[in-house]
Amino acid sequence: MPIFRRTPEPKGYRPTETEVAAAAAQLNAGSHHAAYDLTAHSGDYQQETAMRILGHCVEDA
């Protein structure tokens, strides 16, 4: 029995800062579609992407 197990690499797409900022700007304007689409296509990075978008929303407000 191995002491350490290797976990598989996360699968999915990690959006760029520009994409996250654009989705946050649209979310601040009242449209959630860009943020939803970006998060849906992120795969294993969905939670991280959602938090990054919300973080940009707070910074911009």
DSSP file (Angstrom, degrees, kcal/mol; ACC not computed):
  #  RESIDUE AA STRUCTURE BP1 BP2  ACC     N-H-->O    O-->H-N    N-H-->O    O-->H-N    TCO  KAPPA ALPHA  PHI   PSI    X-CA   Y-CA   Z-CA
    1    1 A M              0   0    0      0, 0.0     2,-0.1     0, 0.0     3,-0.0   0.000 360.0 360.0 360.0 121.4    0.0    0.0    0.0
    2    2 A P        -     0   0    0      0, 0.0     3,-0.1     0, 0.0     0, 0.0  -0.402 360.0-142.7 -72.4 147.9    1.6    3.3   -1.1
    3    3 A I  S    S+     0   0    0      1,-0.2     2,-0.4    -2,-0.1     0, 0.0   0.910  88.8  38.1 -73.3 -43.8    1.9    6.1    1.4
    4    4 A F  S    S-     0   0    0     -3,-0.0     2,-0.4     2,-0.0    -1,-0.2  -0.918  72.8-156.5-113.1 134.0    1.1    8.8   -1.1
    5    5 A R        -     0   0    0     -2,-0.4     2,-0.4    -3,-0.1    -2,-0.0  -0.892  17.2-128.6-107.2 139.2   -1.4    8.5   -3.9
    6    6 A R        -     0   0    0     -2,-0.4    -2,-0.0     1,-0.0     0, 0.0  -0.710  19.6-145.3 -84.2 132.0   -1.2   10.6   -7.0
    7    7 A T        -     0   0    0     -2,-0.4    -1,-0.0     1,-0.1     0, 0.0  -0.718  26.9-102.0 -92.9 148.5   -4.4   12.4   -7.9
    8    8 A P        -     0   0    0      0, 0.0    -1,-0.1     0, 0.0     3,-0.1  -0.303  42.7 -95.1 -67.3 154.0   -5.2   12.8  -11.5
    9    9 A E        -     0   0    0      1,-0.1     2,-0.0     0, 0.0     0, 0.0  -0.412  49.0 -99.2 -64.4 141.7   -4.6   16.2  -13.1
   10   10 A P        -     0   0    0      0, 0.0     2,-0.4     0, 0.0    -1,-0.1  -0.361  36.3-142.2 -62.7 142.9   -7.7   18.4  -13.2
   11   11 A K        +     0   0    0     -3,-0.1    33,-3.4     2,-0.1     2,-0.3  -0.882  53.5  58.6-108.4 139.7   -9.6   18.4  -16.5
   12   12 A G  S    S-     0   0    0     -2,-0.4     2,-0.5    31,-0.3    31,-0.2  -0.883  81.9 -60.1 139.4-170.5  -11.2   21.5  -17.8
   13   13 A Y        -     0   0    0     28,-0.5    32,-0.1    -2,-0.3    -2,-0.1  -0.945  30.0-152.6-117.9 126.7  -10.4   25.0  -18.9
   14   14 A R        -     0   0    0     -2,-0.5    -2,-0.0    30,-0.0    32,-0.0  -0.881  27.1-134.9 -98.8 109.0   -8.9   27.7  -16.7
   15   15 A P        -     0   0    0      0, 0.0     2,-0.1     0, 0.0    27,-0.0  -0.185  18.1-110.9 -64.7 153.9  -10.2   31.0  -18.1
   16   16 A T     >  -     0   0    0      1,-0.1     4,-2.1     4,-0.0     5,-0.2  -0.311  28.6-106.8 -76.7 166.4   -7.8   34.0  -18.5
   17   17 A E  H  > S+     0   0    0      1,-0.2     4,-2.7     2,-0.2     5,-0.2   0.853 120.6  56.0 -62.2 -35.1   -8.0   37.1  -16.3
   18   18 A T  H  > S+     0   0    0      2,-0.2     4,-2.2     1,-0.2    -1,-0.2   0.915 108.3  46.6 -64.1 -43.4   -9.5   39.0  -19.3
   19   19 A E  H  > S+     0   0    0      2,-0.2     4,-2.2     1,-0.2    -2,-0.2   0.897 113.7  48.6 -65.5 -40.3  -12.3   36.5  -19.7
   20   20 A V  H  X S+     0   0    0     -4,-2.1     4,-2.4     2,-0.2    -2,-0.2   0.918 111.7  49.3 -65.7 -43.4  -13.0   36.5  -16.0
   21   21 A A  H  X S+     0   0    0     -4,-2.7     4,-2.2     2,-0.2    -2,-0.2   0.887 110.9  50.1 -64.0 -39.0  -13.0   40.4  -15.9
   22   22 A A  H  X S+     0   0    0     -4,-2.2     4,-2.0     2,-0.2    -1,-0.2   0.910 111.6  47.8 -66.4 -41.8  -15.4   40.5  -18.9
   23   23 A A  H  X S+     0   0    0     -4,-2.2     4,-2.1     1,-0.2    12,-0.3   0.886 111.8  50.7 -65.4 -38.0  -17.8   38.1  -17.3
   24   24 A A  H  X S+     0   0    0     -4,-2.4     4,-2.6     2,-0.2    -2,-0.2   0.889 108.1  52.3 -66.8 -38.9  -17.7   40.0  -14.1
   25   25 A A  H  X S+     0   0    0     -4,-2.2     4,-1.3     1,-0.2    -2,-0.2   0.909 111.6  46.2 -63.5 -41.2  -18.4   43.3  -15.9
   26   26 A Q  H  <>S+     0   0    0     -4,-2.0     5,-2.6     2,-0.2     4,-0.4   0.864 111.3  52.5 -69.3 -34.7  -21.4   41.7  -17.5
   27   27 A L  H ><5S+     0   0    0     -4,-2.1     3,-1.1     1,-0.2    -2,-0.2   0.906 108.6  50.2 -66.1 -40.8  -22.5   40.3  -14.2
   28   28 A N  H 3<5S+     0   0    0     -4,-2.6    -1,-0.2     1,-0.2    -2,-0.2   0.804 106.7  56.2 -64.8 -28.5  -22.3   43.7  -12.6
   29   29 A A  T 3<5S-     0   0    0     -4,-1.3    -1,-0.2     2,-0.2    -2,-0.2   0.561 128.4 -97.8 -81.1  -7.7  -24.4   45.1  -15.5
   30   30 A G  T < 5S+     0   0    0     -3,-1.1     2,-0.6    -4,-0.4    -3,-0.2   0.432  88.1 114.5 110.9  -0.8  -27.1   42.6  -14.6
   31   31 A S      < -     0   0    0     -5,-2.6     4,-0.3    -6,-0.1    -1,-0.3  -0.911  34.9-179.3-108.4 122.1  -26.5   39.7  -17.1
   32   32 A H     >  +     0   0    0     -2,-0.6     4,-2.4     1,-0.2     5,-0.2   0.471  60.9  92.9 -94.4  -2.3  -25.5   36.4  -15.6
   33   33 A H  H  > S+     0   0    0      1,-0.2     4,-2.7     2,-0.2     5,-0.2   0.888  84.5  47.7 -64.5 -42.8  -25.1   34.5  -19.0
   34   34 A A  H  > S+     0   0    0      2,-0.2     4,-2.4     1,-0.2    -1,-0.2   0.911 114.4  47.1 -65.4 -42.0  -21.4   35.2  -19.6
   35   35 A A  H  > S+     0   0    0    -12,-0.3     4,-2.2    -4,-0.3    -2,-0.2   0.903 113.3  49.0 -66.1 -40.5  -20.5   34.1  -16.1
   36   36 A Y  H  X S+     0   0    0     -4,-2.4     4,-2.6     2,-0.2    -2,-0.2   0.935 113.0  46.5 -64.2 -46.9  -22.7   31.0  -16.3
   37   37 A D  H  X S+     0   0    0     -4,-2.7     4,-1.7     2,-0.2    -2,-0.2   0.913 113.1  48.9 -63.4 -43.1  -21.2   30.0  -19.7
   38   38 A L  H  < S+     0   0    0     -4,-2.4    -1,-0.2    -5,-0.2    -2,-0.2   0.906 114.5  45.4 -64.4 -41.3  -17.7   30.5  -18.5
   39   39 A T  H >< S+     0   0    0     -4,-2.2     3,-1.2    -5,-0.2     4,-0.3   0.884 109.7  55.1 -68.7 -39.1  -18.2   28.5  -15.4
   40   40 A A  H >< S+     0   0    0     -4,-2.6     3,-0.6     1,-0.3    -1,-0.2   0.831 109.4  46.9 -64.7 -32.5  -20.0   25.7  -17.2
   41   41 A H  T 3< S+     0   0    0     -4,-1.7   -28,-0.5     1,-0.2    -1,-0.3   0.383  90.9  85.2 -90.3   4.4  -17.1   25.2  -19.6
   42   42 A S  T X   -     0   0    0     -3,-1.2     3,-2.0     1,-0.2     2,-0.2   0.609  68.8-169.3 -84.5 -11.6  -14.5   25.2  -16.8
   43   43 A G  G X  S+     0   0    0     -3,-0.6     3,-1.4     1,-0.3   -31,-0.3  -0.405  74.1   4.2  63.5-125.0  -14.8   21.5  -15.9
   44   44 A D  G 3  S+     0   0    0    -33,-3.4     3,-0.3     1,-0.3    -1,-0.3   0.610 130.0  63.7 -69.1 -11.3  -12.9   20.8  -12.7
   45   45 A Y  G <>  +     0   0    0     -3,-2.0     4,-2.7   -34,-0.2    -1,-0.3   0.183  68.4 111.0 -96.7  16.4  -12.1   24.5  -12.3
   46   46 A Q  H <> S+     0   0    0     -3,-1.4     4,-2.6     1,-0.2     5,-0.2   0.919  78.6  44.5 -59.6 -47.6  -15.8   25.5  -12.0
   47   47 A Q  H  > S+     0   0    0     -3,-0.3     4,-2.2     1,-0.2    -1,-0.2   0.924 115.1  48.3 -66.1 -42.7  -15.6   26.5   -8.3
   48   48 A E  H  > S+     0   0    0     -4,-0.2     4,-2.2     1,-0.2    -1,-0.2   0.910 112.4  49.6 -62.2 -41.9  -12.3   28.4   -8.8
   49   49 A T  H  X S+     0   0    0     -4,-2.7     4,-2.4     2,-0.2    -2,-0.2   0.917 110.0  50.3 -64.3 -44.1  -13.8   30.2  -11.8
   50   50 A A  H  X S+     0   0    0     -4,-2.6     4,-2.5     1,-0.2    -1,-0.2   0.910 111.8  48.0 -61.3 -41.9  -16.9   31.2  -10.0
   51   51 A M  H  X S+     0   0    0     -4,-2.2     4,-2.3     2,-0.2    -1,-0.2   0.874 110.6  51.5 -68.1 -36.2  -14.9   32.6   -7.1
   52   52 A R  H  X S+     0   0    0     -4,-2.2     4,-2.0     2,-0.2    -2,-0.2   0.910 110.8  48.6 -65.7 -41.1  -12.6   34.5   -9.4
   53   53 A I  H  X S+     0   0    0     -4,-2.4     4,-1.9     2,-0.2    -2,-0.2   0.940 113.2  46.6 -63.3 -46.8  -15.6   36.1  -11.2
   54   54 A L  H  X S+     0   0    0     -4,-2.5     4,-2.0     1,-0.2    -1,-0.2   0.869 109.4  55.5 -64.5 -35.4  -17.2   37.1   -7.9
   55   55 A G  H  X S+     0   0    0     -4,-2.3     4,-2.0     1,-0.2    -1,-0.2   0.892 107.8  48.3 -62.5 -39.9  -13.9   38.5   -6.7
   56   56 A H  H  X S+     0   0    0     -4,-2.0     4,-2.3     2,-0.2    -1,-0.2   0.861 107.8  56.1 -67.6 -35.0  -13.8   40.7   -9.7
   57   57 A C  H  X S+     0   0    0     -4,-1.9     4,-1.3     1,-0.2    -2,-0.2   0.904 109.3  45.9 -63.5 -40.5  -17.3   41.8   -9.1
   58   58 A V  H  < S+     0   0    0     -4,-2.0    -2,-0.2     1,-0.2    -1,-0.2   0.902 112.7  49.8 -68.6 -41.5  -16.4   43.0   -5.6
   59   59 A E  H  < S+     0   0    0     -4,-2.0    -2,-0.2     1,-0.2    -1,-0.2   0.873 113.0  46.9 -65.1 -36.6  -13.3   44.7   -6.8
   60   60 A D  H  <        0   0    0     -4,-2.3    -1,-0.2     1,-0.2    -2,-0.2   0.754 360.0 360.0 -77.5 -23.8  -15.2   46.6   -9.5
   61   61 A A     <        0   0    0     -4,-1.3    -1,-0.2    -5,-0.2    -2,-0.1   0.483 360.0 360.0 -73.3 360.0  -18.1   47.7   -7.3
